[in-house]
Amino acid sequence: MEICVEGKDDEGYQFRRQRPLLNYIADFMCKELNLIIEVDGITHTYEEVSLNDEKRTLELEKHGFRVLRYTDEEVLQQIDRVYNSIASWIEKNAKVPPPGPRQRGKRKL
């Protein structure tokens, strides 16, 4: 998955799926931005799972990552809003430009 922000490099930032990070698996991670995107299903509304999510988020943020969470429903029914939310976060918080094609390797997701 790539996210391009208007006015930025056409190549955009690359998000990799299912990346191991600390003792967790991040749904999507962008190394250049230290950004993690989590897509949560219905089980994340259960108290125990929700508490684990909070603990996980705090630990990841302690290590310099930012975690953005969206529900399955948001992604399936409001993908434009989700995309705009992520793009807005990138525009406000990106400290480095997106890597060029040579820095990325040959395979594009």
C-alpha positions in Angstrom: 0.0 0.0 0.0 1.3 3.4 -0.9 0.0 6.8 0.2 0.8 9.8 -1.8 0.2 13.3 -0.4 -0.5 16.0 -2.8 2.4 18.3 -3.3 4.9 15.7 -2.2 7.0 13.3 -4.2 4.9 11.3 -6.6 6.2 8.0 -5.3 4.6 8.4 -1.9 5.3 6.6 1.4 5.3 2.8 1.4 3.4 0.9 4.0 4.3 -2.8 4.5 1.7 -5.3 5.7 1.9 -7.6 8.7 5.4 -6.4 10.0 6.8 -7.8 13.2 7.6 -5.0 15.6 8.7 -5.5 19.2 6.5 -8.4 20.4 3.7 -7.5 18.0 2.6 -7.7 14.4 1.6 -4.3 12.9 -1.2 -4.4 10.4 0.6 -1.7 8.3 3.9 0.0 9.0 5.8 2.9 7.4 9.4 2.9 8.6 10.2 6.4 7.2 7.3 7.9 9.2 7.4 5.6 12.3 3.7 5.2 11.6 1.6 2.2 12.3 -1.9 1.7 11.0 -4.1 -0.8 12.8 -7.4 -2.1 11.3 -9.5 -3.5 14.1 -12.3 -6.0 13.8 -15.2 -6.5 16.1 -13.2 -8.4 18.7 -11.3 -5.2 19.5 -14.5 -3.9 21.1 -14.2 -6.6 23.8 -12.8 -5.2 27.1 -9.8 -7.5 27.3 -8.8 -7.0 23.7 -9.3 -3.3 24.0 -7.0 -3.2 27.1 -4.3 -5.1 25.3 -4.6 -2.7 22.4 -4.1 0.3 24.8 -1.0 -1.4 26.3 0.4 -2.2 22.9 -0.2 1.3 21.6 1.6 2.8 24.7 4.6 0.5 24.3 4.9 1.2 20.6 4.6 5.0 21.2 7.3 4.7 23.9 9.6 3.4 21.1 8.8 6.4 18.9 5.9 5.1 16.8 2.6 6.7 16.2 -0.4 4.3 16.0 -3.5 5.2 14.0 -6.5 2.9 14.5 -9.5 2.4 12.2 -12.3 -0.2 12.4 -13.0 -2.7 9.7 -16.3 -0.9 9.2 -14.6 2.4 8.5 -12.2 0.9 6.1 -14.9 -1.0 4.2 -17.5 1.7 4.2 -15.6 5.0 4.4 -12.2 4.3 2.8 -11.9 7.8 1.4 -12.3 9.3 4.9 -9.7 6.8 6.2 -7.3 7.7 3.4 -7.8 11.4 3.9 -7.2 11.0 7.6 -3.9 9.2 7.0 -2.8 11.6 4.3 -3.6 14.5 6.6 -1.5 13.0 9.4 1.4 12.5 7.0 1.2 16.0 5.7 1.3 17.5 9.3 3.9 15.1 10.8 6.3 13.9 8.1 9.8 15.0 8.8 11.4 13.3 5.9 10.3 13.2 2.2 9.1 10.0 0.7 12.0 7.8 -0.4 12.8 7.8 -4.1 12.5 4.6 -6.2 16.2 3.8 -5.9 16.0 3.7 -2.1 13.0 1.3 -2.1 14.1 -1.7 -4.1 12.4 -3.1 -7.2 9.2 -4.5 -5.9 6.3 -2.1 -5.3 3.3 -3.0 -3.3 
